[in-house]
Amino acid sequence: MLAGEGHEHTIWFFSAITPVSTIAFIVMLHICLMIGVLLVWMPAQTNGMNQLPRHMHPDGTAIMNTLIQIAGAIGMAVAVSVMTSGANHYMKTVAGEVGSPFTPAALTAGIQNAFLFVLSVAVAGAIVGLFIKRVKAA
């Protein structure tokens, strides 16, 4: 197993959160997710920077940090849109109104949809990652 592989499992567990999930469970899942992200982050960034000549490392770092911020913002916006869409679909399915007793269940359904979307993106990224060549720094 490559370093960092397996954070998809944590995202899968996140998609199973219910209104009765404990805070401790959610915190432990978040800790595991962040460990997985960190195990992927540094090797990926190092491999990307190894493609550049040494004098371009500052430019590469600036571009990479900018792209991380932009991708994070886009990813968050899409995930919140998926969450909202899932919650609205749930409310239409049970014919509930906003503020009804079904609102927590609708929010939970939306969050589960958002994590399933994030899981699909993570799996696609893992598959693409299998085709990346390891570059040795000169």
N, CA, C and O atoms as a GROMACS GRO file, in nm:
protein
  552
    1MET      N    1   0.084  -0.118   0.000
    1MET     CA    2   0.000   0.000   0.000
    1MET      C    3   0.089   0.125   0.000
    1MET      O    4   0.183   0.134   0.079
    2LEU      N    5   0.059   0.218  -0.087
    2LEU     CA    6   0.137   0.340  -0.095
    2LEU      C    7   0.110   0.430   0.024
    2LEU      O    8   0.003   0.422   0.086
    3ALA      N    9   0.205   0.516   0.056
    3ALA     CA   10   0.185   0.609   0.168
    3ALA      C   11   0.062   0.694   0.142
    3ALA      O   12   0.051   0.756   0.036
    4GLY      N   13  -0.028   0.697   0.236
    4GLY     CA   14  -0.146   0.782   0.224
    4GLY      C   15  -0.266   0.712   0.166
    4GLY      O   16  -0.378   0.761   0.179
    5GLU      N   17  -0.245   0.597   0.101
    5GLU     CA   18  -0.361   0.525   0.051
    5GLU      C   19  -0.443   0.480   0.171
    5GLU      O   20  -0.388   0.446   0.275
    6GLY      N   21  -0.571   0.481   0.156
    6GLY     CA   22  -0.656   0.435   0.263
    6GLY      C   23  -0.740   0.544   0.325
    6GLY      O   24  -0.833   0.514   0.400
    7HIS      N   25  -0.711   0.673   0.296
    7HIS     CA   26  -0.797   0.777   0.353
    7HIS      C   27  -0.936   0.771   0.291
    7HIS      O   28  -1.030   0.831   0.342
    8GLU      N   29  -0.949   0.697   0.178
    8GLU     CA   30  -1.081   0.676   0.120
    8GLU      C   31  -1.170   0.599   0.217
    8GLU      O   32  -1.292   0.621   0.221
    9HIS      N   33  -1.110   0.510   0.295
    9HIS     CA   34  -1.188   0.434   0.393
    9HIS      C   35  -1.249   0.527   0.497
    9HIS      O   36  -1.365   0.510   0.537
   10THR      N   37  -1.172   0.625   0.540
   10THR     CA   38  -1.224   0.719   0.639
   10THR      C   39  -1.339   0.801   0.581
   10THR      O   40  -1.438   0.826   0.649
   11ILE      N   41  -1.325   0.842   0.456
   11ILE     CA   42  -1.434   0.917   0.392
   11ILE      C   43  -1.558   0.829   0.383
   11ILE      O   44  -1.670   0.878   0.399
   12TRP      N   45  -1.540   0.700   0.356
   12TRP     CA   46  -1.654   0.607   0.352
   12TRP      C   47  -1.725   0.605   0.488
   12TRP      O   48  -1.848   0.608   0.493
   13PHE      N   49  -1.649   0.600   0.596
   13PHE     CA   50  -1.710   0.602   0.729
   13PHE      C   51  -1.782   0.734   0.755
   13PHE      O   52  -1.887   0.737   0.820
   14PHE      N   53  -1.727   0.845   0.704
   14PHE     CA   54  -1.793   0.974   0.719
   14PHE      C   55  -1.929   0.973   0.650
   14PHE      O   56  -2.023   1.038   0.697
   15SER      N   57  -1.941   0.901   0.540
   15SER     CA   58  -2.069   0.898   0.468
   15SER      C   59  -2.176   0.821   0.544
   15SER      O   60  -2.293   0.823   0.505
   16ALA      N   61  -2.139   0.753   0.652
   16ALA     CA   62  -2.234   0.677   0.732
   16ALA      C   63  -2.274   0.749   0.860
   16ALA      O   64  -2.338   0.690   0.947
   17ILE      N   65  -2.236   0.875   0.874
   17ILE     CA   66  -2.271   0.951   0.994
   17ILE      C   67  -2.423   0.967   1.002
   17ILE      O   68  -2.489   0.992   0.901
   18THR      N   69  -2.476   0.954   1.120
   18THR     CA   70  -2.619   0.972   1.144
   18THR      C   71  -2.638   1.078   1.253
   18THR      O   72  -2.541   1.120   1.315
   19PRO      N   73  -2.763   1.121   1.276
   19PRO     CA   74  -2.785   1.220   1.382
   19PRO      C   75  -2.745   1.171   1.522
   19PRO      O   76  -2.728   1.252   1.613
   20VAL      N   77  -2.731   1.040   1.538
   20VAL     CA   78  -2.695   0.988   1.670
   20VAL      C   79  -2.545   0.956   1.680
   20VAL      O   80  -2.501   0.903   1.782
   21SER      N   81  -2.467   0.987   1.577
   21SER     CA   82  -2.322   0.966   1.583
   21SER      C   83  -2.264   1.054   1.692
   21SER      O   84  -2.299   1.172   1.705
   22THR      N   85  -2.174   0.996   1.770
   22THR     CA   86  -2.115   1.072   1.881
   22THR      C   87  -2.009   1.169   1.831
   22THR      O   88  -1.949   1.150   1.725
   23ILE      N   89  -1.987   1.271   1.909
   23ILE     CA   90  -1.884   1.369   1.875
   23ILE      C   91  -1.747   1.302   1.875
   23ILE      O   92  -1.663   1.332   1.790
   24ALA      N   93  -1.723   1.211   1.968
   24ALA     CA   94  -1.594   1.140   1.975
   24ALA      C   95  -1.571   1.061   1.846
   24ALA      O   96  -1.459   1.058   1.794
   25PHE      N   97  -1.674   0.997   1.794
   25PHE     CA   98  -1.663   0.920   1.669
   25PHE      C   99  -1.627   1.013   1.554
   25PHE      O  100  -1.539   0.981   1.474
   26ILE      N  101  -1.694   1.126   1.545
   26ILE     CA  102  -1.668   1.221   1.436
   26ILE      C  103  -1.528   1.279   1.448
   26ILE      O  104  -1.459   1.295   1.347
   27VAL      N  105  -1.485   1.311   1.569
   27VAL     CA  106  -1.350   1.365   1.590
   27VAL      C  107  -1.244   1.262   1.551
   27VAL      O  108  -1.145   1.296   1.487
   28MET      N  109  -1.264   1.136   1.589
   28MET     CA  110  -1.167   1.032   1.553
   28MET      C  111  -1.161   1.012   1.401
   28MET      O  112  -1.054   0.991   1.345
   29LEU      N  113  -1.277   1.017   1.335
   29LEU     CA  114  -1.277   1.007   1.189
   29LEU      C  115  -1.201   1.123   1.127
   29LEU      O  116  -1.126   1.104   1.031
   30HIS      N  117  -1.221   1.242   1.181
   30HIS     CA  118  -1.152   1.359   1.127
   30HIS      C  119  -1.001   1.348   1.147
   30HIS      O  120  -0.924   1.384   1.057
   31ILE      N  121  -0.959   1.300   1.262
   31ILE     CA  122  -0.816   1.281   1.288
   31ILE      C  123  -0.758   1.181   1.188
   31ILE      O  124  -0.651   1.206   1.131
   32CYS      N  125  -0.827   1.069   1.166
   32CYS     CA  126  -0.779   0.970   1.071
   32CYS      C  127  -0.774   1.027   0.929
   32CYS      O  128  -0.680   1.000   0.855
   33LEU      N  129  -0.873   1.105   0.892
   33LEU     CA  130  -0.875   1.167   0.760
   33LEU      C  131  -0.757   1.262   0.742
   33LEU      O  132  -0.691   1.260   0.638
   34MET      N  133  -0.730   1.343   0.841
   34MET     CA  134  -0.620   1.439   0.831
   34MET      C  135  -0.485   1.369   0.827
   34MET      O  136  -0.393   1.416   0.760
   35ILE      N  137  -0.471   1.258   0.898
   35ILE     CA  138  -0.346   1.181   0.891
   35ILE      C  139  -0.328   1.127   0.750
   35ILE      O  140  -0.218   1.132   0.694
   36GLY      N  141  -0.436   1.074   0.691
   36GLY     CA  142  -0.429   1.024   0.554
   36GLY      C  143  -0.393   1.133   0.454
   36GLY      O  144  -0.313   1.111   0.363
   37VAL      N  145  -0.453   1.251   0.470
   37VAL     CA  146  -0.424   1.363   0.380
   37VAL      C  147  -0.278   1.404   0.393
   37VAL      O  148  -0.211   1.428   0.292
   38LEU      N  149  -0.228   1.411   0.515
   38LEU     CA  150  -0.088   1.450   0.535
   38LEU      C  151   0.009   1.348   0.476
   38LEU      O  152   0.115   1.385   0.426
   39LEU      N  153  -0.027   1.219   0.482
   39LEU     CA  154   0.060   1.117   0.426
   39LEU      C  155   0.065   1.123   0.273
   39LEU      O  156   0.160   1.074   0.212
   40VAL      N  157  -0.036   1.183   0.213
   40VAL     CA  158  -0.038   1.198   0.068
   40VAL      C  159   0.025   1.330   0.026
   40VAL      O  160   0.093   1.338  -0.076
   41TRP      N  161   0.002   1.432   0.105
   41TRP     CA  162   0.037   1.570   0.069
   41TRP      C  163   0.186   1.587   0.039
   41TRP      O  164   0.223   1.632  -0.070
   42MET      N  165   0.271   1.553   0.133
   42MET     CA  166   0.415   1.578   0.118
   42MET      C  167   0.478   1.499   0.004
   42MET      O  168   0.550   1.558  -0.076
   43PRO      N  169   0.453   1.368  -0.008
   43PRO     CA  170   0.513   1.297  -0.122
   43PRO      C  171   0.464   1.352  -0.256
   43PRO      O  172   0.541   1.361  -0.352
   44ALA      N  173   0.337   1.389  -0.265
   44ALA     CA  174   0.284   1.443  -0.391
   44ALA      C  175   0.349   1.577  -0.423
   44ALA      O  176   0.386   1.603  -0.537
   45GLN      N  177   0.363   1.662  -0.322
   45GLN     CA  178   0.425   1.792  -0.344
   45GLN      C  179   0.573   1.776  -0.380
   45GLN      O  180   0.624   1.846  -0.468
   46THR      N  181   0.641   1.686  -0.313
   46THR     CA  182   0.782   1.662  -0.342
   46THR      C  183   0.799   1.609  -0.484
   46THR      O  184   0.888   1.652  -0.557
   47ASN      N  185   0.713   1.515  -0.523
   47ASN     CA  186   0.721   1.460  -0.658
   47ASN      C  187   0.696   1.568  -0.762
   47ASN      O  188   0.762   1.572  -0.866
   48GLY      N  189   0.600   1.656  -0.737
   48GLY     CA  190   0.573   1.766  -0.829
   48GLY      C  191   0.689   1.863  -0.838
   48GLY      O  192   0.723   1.909  -0.947
   49MET      N  193   0.749   1.896  -0.724
   49MET     CA  194   0.860   1.991  -0.725
   49MET      C  195   0.985   1.932  -0.789
   49MET      O  196   1.066   2.005  -0.845
   50ASN      N  197   1.001   1.800  -0.783
   50ASN     CA  198   1.118   1.736  -0.844
   50ASN      C  199   1.117   1.748  -0.996
   50ASN      O  200   1.219   1.726  -1.061
   51GLN      N  201   1.003   1.784  -1.054
   51GLN     CA  202   0.994   1.802  -1.198
   51GLN      C  203   1.060   1.933  -1.242
   51GLN      O  204   1.095   1.950  -1.359
   52LEU      N  205   1.077   2.025  -1.148
   52LEU     CA  206   1.128   2.158  -1.180
   52LEU      C  207   1.278   2.169  -1.155
   52LEU      O  208   1.332   2.101  -1.067
   53PRO      N  209   1.346   2.254  -1.233
   53PRO     CA  210   1.485   2.284  -1.199
   53PRO      C  211   1.490   2.360  -1.065
   53PRO      O  212   1.393   2.427  -1.028
   54ARG      N  213   1.600   2.349  -0.995
   54ARG     CA  214   1.609   2.406  -0.861
   54ARG      C  215   1.579   2.555  -0.858
   54ARG      O  216   1.517   2.602  -0.762
   55HIS      N  217   1.620   2.632  -0.959
   55HIS     CA  218   1.597   2.777  -0.956
   55HIS      C  219   1.448   2.813  -0.971
   55HIS      O  220   1.410   2.928  -0.946
   56MET      N  221   1.365   2.718  -1.010
   56MET     CA  222   1.222   2.745  -1.024
   56MET      C  223   1.139   2.695  -0.906
   56MET      O  224   1.017   2.706  -0.909
   57HIS      N  225   1.203   2.642  -0.803
   57HIS     CA  226   1.130   2.592  -0.687
   57HIS      C  227   1.044   2.699  -0.619
   57HIS      O  228   0.930   2.669  -0.582
   58PRO      N  229   1.092   2.823  -0.601
   58PRO     CA  230   1.004   2.924  -0.540
   58PRO      C  231   0.878   2.949  -0.623
   58PRO      O  232   0.769   2.962  -0.568
   59ASP      N  233   0.893   2.955  -0.756
   59ASP     CA  234   0.776   2.974  -0.842
   59ASP      C  235   0.682   2.854  -0.834
   59ASP      O  236   0.560   2.870  -0.829
   60GLY      N  237   0.739   2.735  -0.834
   60GLY     CA  238   0.658   2.613  -0.824
   60GLY      C  239   0.582   2.606  -0.694
   60GLY      O  240   0.465   2.566  -0.691
   61THR      N  241   0.646   2.646  -0.584
   61THR     CA  242   0.580   2.647  -0.454
   61THR      C  243   0.465   2.746  -0.454
   61THR      O  244   0.357   2.716  -0.403
   62ALA      N  245   0.487   2.865  -0.510
   62ALA     CA  246   0.380   2.966  -0.514
   62ALA      C  247   0.263   2.918  -0.598
   62ALA      O  248   0.148   2.934  -0.558
   63ILE      N  249   0.290   2.859  -0.712
   63ILE     CA  250   0.182   2.809  -0.798
   63ILE      C  251   0.108   2.695  -0.730
   63ILE      O  252  -0.015   2.691  -0.733
   64MET      N  253   0.181   2.603  -0.667
   64MET     CA  254   0.118   2.490  -0.601
   64MET      C  255   0.028   2.537  -0.485
   64MET      O  256  -0.084   2.488  -0.470
   65ASN      N  257   0.078   2.630  -0.405
   65ASN     CA  258  -0.003   2.681  -0.294
   65ASN      C  259  -0.127   2.754  -0.343
   65ASN      O  260  -0.234   2.743  -0.283
   66THR      N  261  -0.114   2.828  -0.452
   66THR     CA  262  -0.230   2.897  -0.510
   66THR      C  263  -0.332   2.796  -0.561
   66THR      O  264  -0.451   2.811  -0.535
   67LEU      N  265  -0.285   2.693  -0.633
   67LEU     CA  266  -0.377   2.592  -0.684
   67LEU      C  267  -0.446   2.515  -0.573
   67LEU      O  268  -0.563   2.478  -0.586
   68ILE      N  269  -0.375   2.490  -0.463
   68ILE     CA  270  -0.436   2.422  -0.350
   68ILE      C  271  -0.550   2.504  -0.294
   68ILE      O  272  -0.656   2.451  -0.262
   69GLN      N  273  -0.530   2.636  -0.281
   69GLN     CA  274  -0.635   2.724  -0.229
   69GLN      C  275  -0.756   2.729  -0.323
   69GLN      O  276  -0.870   2.722  -0.279
   70ILE      N  277  -0.728   2.740  -0.453
   70ILE     CA  278  -0.837   2.747  -0.551
   70ILE      C  279  -0.914   2.615  -0.556
   70ILE      O  280  -1.037   2.615  -0.555
   71ALA      N  281  -0.842   2.504  -0.560
   71ALA     CA  282  -0.908   2.373  -0.564
   71ALA      C  283  -0.988   2.348  -0.437
   71ALA      O  284  -1.097   2.291  -0.442
   72GLY      N  285  -0.934   2.390  -0.323
   72GLY     CA  286  -1.007   2.375  -0.197
   72GLY      C  287  -1.136   2.454  -0.196
   72GLY      O  288  -1.239   2.405  -0.150
   73ALA      N  289  -1.131   2.576  -0.247
   73ALA     CA  290  -1.251   2.660  -0.251
   73ALA      C  291  -1.355   2.601  -0.346
   73ALA      O  292  -1.474   2.596  -0.314
   74ILE      N  293  -1.311   2.556  -0.463
   74ILE     CA  294  -1.404   2.495  -0.559
   74ILE      C  295  -1.462   2.366  -0.502
   74ILE      O  296  -1.582   2.342  -0.512
   75GLY      N  297  -1.377   2.283  -0.443
   75GLY     CA  298  -1.423   2.158  -0.383
   75GLY      C  299  -1.524   2.181  -0.273
   75GLY      O  300  -1.624   2.109  -0.263
   76MET      N  301  -1.499   2.280  -0.189
   76MET     CA  302  -1.592   2.311  -0.080
   76MET      C  303  -1.725   2.359  -0.136
   76MET      O  304  -1.831   2.318  -0.087
   77ALA      N  305  -1.722   2.445  -0.237
   77ALA     CA  306  -1.845   2.496  -0.297
   77ALA      C  307  -1.926   2.383  -0.360
   77ALA      O  308  -2.048   2.378  -0.344
   78VAL      N  309  -1.860   2.293  -0.430
   78VAL     CA  310  -1.930   2.181  -0.492
   78VAL      C  311  -1.986   2.088  -0.385
   78VAL      O  312  -2.100   2.042  -0.397
   79ALA      N  313  -1.908   2.058  -0.281
   79ALA     CA  314  -1.955   1.969  -0.175
   79ALA      C  315  -2.076   2.028  -0.102
   79ALA      O  316  -2.170   1.956  -0.070
   80VAL      N  317  -2.074   2.157  -0.076
   80VAL     CA  318  -2.189   2.221  -0.010
   80VAL      C  319  -2.310   2.220  -0.103
   80VAL      O  320  -2.423   2.204  -0.056
   81SER      N  321  -2.288   2.236  -0.232
   81SER     CA  322  -2.399   2.229  -0.328
   81SER      C  323  -2.459   2.089  -0.330
   81SER      O  324  -2.581   2.074  -0.333
   82VAL      N  325  -2.374   1.986  -0.328
   82VAL     CA  326  -2.423   1.848  -0.324
   82VAL      C  327  -2.498   1.824  -0.194
   82VAL      O  328  -2.603   1.759  -0.194
   83MET      N  329  -2.446   1.875  -0.083
   83MET     CA  330  -2.512   1.859   0.046
   83MET      C  331  -2.650   1.925   0.045
   83MET      O  332  -2.748   1.864   0.089
   84THR      N  333  -2.658   2.047  -0.004
   84THR     CA  334  -2.785   2.120  -0.008
   84THR      C  335  -2.884   2.050  -0.099
   84THR      O  336  -3.002   2.037  -0.066
   85SER      N  337  -2.837   2.004  -0.214
   85SER     CA  338  -2.924   1.932  -0.307
   85SER      C  339  -2.978   1.804  -0.244
   85SER      O  340  -3.097   1.773  -0.257
   86GLY      N  341  -2.892   1.731  -0.175
   86GLY     CA  342  -2.935   1.608  -0.107
   86GLY      C  343  -3.036   1.635   0.003
   86GLY      O  344  -3.132   1.560   0.019
   87ALA      N  345  -3.014   1.741   0.079
   87ALA     CA  346  -3.109   1.776   0.186
   87ALA      C  347  -3.243   1.818   0.126
   87ALA      O  348  -3.348   1.779   0.176
   88ASN      N  349  -3.239   1.898   0.020
   88ASN     CA  350  -3.364   1.941  -0.044
   88ASN      C  351  -3.439   1.822  -0.103
   88ASN      O  352  -3.562   1.814  -0.092
   89HIS      N  353  -3.366   1.730  -0.165
   89HIS     CA  354  -3.430   1.610  -0.221
   89HIS      C  355  -3.496   1.528  -0.110
   89HIS      O  356  -3.607   1.478  -0.128
   90TYR      N  357  -3.427   1.514   0.002
   90TYR     CA  358  -3.484   1.439   0.115
   90TYR      C  359  -3.612   1.507   0.164
   90TYR      O  360  -3.712   1.440   0.191
   91MET      N  361  -3.608   1.639   0.177
   91MET     CA  362  -3.727   1.710   0.226
   91MET      C  363  -3.844   1.695   0.130
   91MET      O  364  -3.958   1.682   0.173
   92LYS      N  365  -3.818   1.696   0.000
   92LYS     CA  366  -3.925   1.675  -0.098
   92LYS      C  367  -3.979   1.533  -0.089
   92LYS      O  368  -4.099   1.511  -0.105
   93THR      N  369  -3.890   1.437  -0.064
   93THR     CA  370  -3.931   1.297  -0.056
   93THR      C  371  -4.025   1.273   0.062
   93THR      O  372  -4.123   1.201   0.048
   94VAL      N  373  -3.996   1.332   0.177
   94VAL     CA  374  -4.080   1.311   0.294
   94VAL      C  375  -4.186   1.419   0.308
   94VAL      O  376  -4.262   1.420   0.405
   95ALA      N  377  -4.192   1.511   0.211
   95ALA     CA  378  -4.291   1.620   0.208
   95ALA      C  379  -4.287   1.703   0.336
   95ALA      O  380  -4.391   1.746   0.387
   96GLY      N  381  -4.168   1.724   0.388
   96GLY     CA  382  -4.155   1.805   0.509
   96GLY      C  383  -4.128   1.950   0.474
   96GLY      O  384  -4.087   1.982   0.362
   97GLU      N  385  -4.151   2.035   0.568
   97GLU     CA  386  -4.123   2.178   0.552
   97GLU      C  387  -3.996   2.211   0.630
   97GLU      O  388  -3.957   2.137   0.720
   98VAL      N  389  -3.934   2.323   0.594
   98VAL     CA  390  -3.818   2.368   0.670
   98VAL      C  391  -3.862   2.394   0.813
   98VAL      O  392  -3.964   2.458   0.836
   99GLY      N  393  -3.786   2.345   0.906
   99GLY     CA  394  -3.822   2.360   1.046
   99GLY      C  395  -3.903   2.242   1.098
   99GLY      O  396  -3.940   2.239   1.216
  100SER      N  397  -3.932   2.146   1.011
  100SER     CA  398  -4.009   2.029   1.053
  100SER      C  399  -3.918   1.933   1.129
  100SER      O  400  -3.796   1.953   1.133
  101PRO      N  401  -3.976   1.830   1.189
  101PRO     CA  402  -3.892   1.732   1.261
  101PRO      C  403  -3.799   1.655   1.168
  101PRO      O  404  -3.708   1.586   1.215
  102PHE      N  405  -3.820   1.665   1.036
  102PHE     CA  406  -3.735   1.594   0.941
  102PHE      C  407  -3.609   1.671   0.904
  102PHE      O  408  -3.524   1.618   0.833
  103THR      N  409  -3.596   1.794   0.949
  103THR     CA  410  -3.482   1.877   0.911
  103THR      C  411  -3.348   1.814   0.948
  103THR      O  412  -3.259   1.813   0.863
  104PRO      N  413  -3.327   1.760   1.071
  104PRO     CA  414  -3.198   1.696   1.101
  104PRO      C  415  -3.170   1.576   1.010
  104PRO      O  416  -3.057   1.553   0.968
  105ALA      N  417  -3.274   1.499   0.979
  105ALA     CA  418  -3.256   1.383   0.891
  105ALA      C  419  -3.221   1.429   0.750
  105ALA      O  420  -3.140   1.366   0.682
  106ALA      N  421  -3.283   1.539   0.706
  106ALA     CA  422  -3.254   1.593   0.573
  106ALA      C  423  -3.110   1.642   0.566
  106ALA      O  424  -3.041   1.617   0.468
  107LEU      N  425  -3.064   1.711   0.670
  107LEU     CA  426  -2.927   1.759   0.675
  107LEU      C  427  -2.829   1.642   0.674
  107LEU      O  428  -2.726   1.646   0.607
  108THR      N  429  -2.863   1.538   0.749
  108THR     CA  430  -2.778   1.419   0.753
  108THR      C  431  -2.771   1.354   0.615
  108THR      O  432  -2.664   1.312   0.572
  109ALA      N  433  -2.884   1.344   0.547
  109ALA     CA  434  -2.885   1.286   0.413
  109ALA      C  435  -2.800   1.369   0.318
  109ALA      O  436  -2.728   1.314   0.234
  110GLY      N  437  -2.808   1.500   0.329
  110GLY     CA  438  -2.726   1.586   0.245
  110GLY      C  439  -2.578   1.570   0.273
  110GLY      O  440  -2.497   1.566   0.181
  111ILE      N  441  -2.542   1.561   0.401
  111ILE     CA  442  -2.401   1.542   0.438
  111ILE      C  443  -2.350   1.407   0.387
  111ILE      O  444  -2.238   1.398   0.338
  112GLN      N  445  -2.432   1.304   0.398
  112GLN     CA  446  -2.392   1.174   0.346
  112GLN      C  447  -2.368   1.181   0.195
  112GLN      O  448  -2.272   1.123   0.144
  113ASN      N  449  -2.456   1.251   0.123
  113ASN     CA  450  -2.436   1.268  -0.021
  113ASN      C  451  -2.306   1.341  -0.050
  113ASN      O  452  -2.232   1.304  -0.142
  114ALA      N  453  -2.277   1.445   0.028
  114ALA     CA  454  -2.154   1.522   0.006
  114ALA      C  455  -2.031   1.434   0.028
  114ALA      O  456  -1.935   1.442  -0.049
  115PHE      N  457  -2.033   1.351   0.131
  115PHE     CA  458  -1.917   1.264   0.156
  115PHE      C  459  -1.904   1.155   0.050
  115PHE      O  460  -1.793   1.114   0.017
  116LEU      N  461  -2.016   1.108  -0.004
  116LEU     CA  462  -2.009   1.012  -0.114
  116LEU      C  463  -1.949   1.078  -0.238
  116LEU      O  464  -1.873   1.014  -0.311
  117PHE      N  465  -1.982   1.204  -0.262
  117PHE     CA  466  -1.920   1.278  -0.372
  117PHE      C  467  -1.770   1.292  -0.348
  117PHE      O  468  -1.690   1.267  -0.439
  118VAL      N  469  -1.731   1.331  -0.227
  118VAL     CA  470  -1.588   1.346  -0.195
  118VAL      C  471  -1.517   1.211  -0.209
  118VAL      O  472  -1.404   1.205  -0.255
  119LEU      N  473  -1.585   1.104  -0.169
  119LEU     CA  474  -1.527   0.970  -0.183
  119LEU      C  475  -1.502   0.938  -0.330
  119LEU      O  476  -1.398   0.882  -0.363
  120SER      N  477  -1.595   0.972  -0.416
  120SER     CA  478  -1.576   0.944  -0.559
  120SER      C  479  -1.457   1.023  -0.615
  120SER      O  480  -1.382   0.971  -0.698
  121VAL      N  481  -1.441   1.146  -0.570
  121VAL     CA  482  -1.326   1.226  -0.614
  121VAL      C  483  -1.196   1.165  -0.560
  121VAL      O  484  -1.096   1.160  -0.631
  122ALA      N  485  -1.197   1.119  -0.435
  122ALA     CA  486  -1.077   1.059  -0.375
  122ALA      C  487  -1.038   0.929  -0.446
  122ALA      O  488  -0.920   0.904  -0.471
  123VAL      N  489  -1.137   0.848  -0.480
  123VAL     CA  490  -1.109   0.723  -0.551
  123VAL      C  491  -1.053   0.754  -0.690
  123VAL      O  492  -0.958   0.690  -0.734
  124ALA      N  493  -1.113   0.851  -0.759
  124ALA     CA  494  -1.062   0.890  -0.890
  124ALA      C  495  -0.917   0.940  -0.878
  124ALA      O  496  -0.833   0.907  -0.961
  125GLY      N  497  -0.888   1.018  -0.774
  125GLY     CA  498  -0.752   1.066  -0.751
  125GLY      C  499  -0.655   0.953  -0.722
  125GLY      O  500  -0.541   0.955  -0.767
  126ALA      N  501  -0.701   0.853  -0.646
  126ALA     CA  502  -0.614   0.738  -0.616
  126ALA      C  503  -0.584   0.659  -0.742
  126ALA      O  504  -0.472   0.611  -0.760
  127ILE      N  505  -0.683   0.645  -0.830
  127ILE     CA  506  -0.661   0.573  -0.955
  127ILE      C  507  -0.563   0.649  -1.043
  127ILE      O  508  -0.472   0.589  -1.100
  128VAL      N  509  -0.580   0.780  -1.055
  128VAL     CA  510  -0.487   0.861  -1.134
  128VAL      C  511  -0.348   0.854  -1.072
  128VAL      O  512  -0.248   0.849  -1.145
  129GLY      N  513  -0.340   0.853  -0.939
  129GLY     CA  514  -0.212   0.847  -0.870
  129GLY      C  515  -0.133   0.721  -0.900
  129GLY      O  516  -0.010   0.722  -0.889
  130LEU      N  517  -0.200   0.614  -0.937
  130LEU     CA  518  -0.129   0.491  -0.971
  130LEU      C  519  -0.047   0.504  -1.099
  130LEU      O  520   0.046   0.426  -1.122
  131PHE      N  521  -0.081   0.602  -1.180
  131PHE     CA  522  -0.012   0.619  -1.308
  131PHE      C  523   0.095   0.728  -1.304
  131PHE      O  524   0.156   0.758  -1.407
  132ILE      N  525   0.119   0.788  -1.189
  132ILE     CA  526   0.221   0.891  -1.176
  132ILE      C  527   0.356   0.826  -1.154
  132ILE      O  528   0.372   0.740  -1.067
  133LYS      N  529   0.454   0.867  -1.235
  133LYS     CA  530   0.588   0.811  -1.222
  133LYS      C  531   0.661   0.880  -1.109
  133LYS      O  532   0.645   1.000  -1.087
  134ARG      N  533   0.741   0.803  -1.039
  134ARG     CA  534   0.825   0.860  -0.934
  134ARG      C  535   0.947   0.922  -1.000
  134ARG      O  536   1.014   0.859  -1.082
  135VAL      N  537   0.976   1.045  -0.962
  135VAL     CA  538   1.089   1.118  -1.019
  135VAL      C  539   1.195   1.133  -0.911
  135VAL      O  540   1.165   1.173  -0.798
  136LYS      N  541   1.318   1.101  -0.945
  136LYS     CA  542   1.428   1.117  -0.850
  136LYS      C  543   1.488   1.255  -0.870
  136LYS      O  544   1.515   1.297  -0.982
  137ALA      N  545   1.510   1.325  -0.759
  137ALA     CA  546   1.570   1.458  -0.765
  137ALA      C  547   1.714   1.446  -0.811
  137ALA      O  548   1.787   1.355  -0.770
  138ALA      N  549   1.754   1.540  -0.896
  138ALA     CA  550   1.893   1.537  -0.949
  138ALA      C  551   1.990   1.586  -0.845
  138ALA      O  552   2.110   1.592  -0.870
   0.00000   0.00000   0.00000
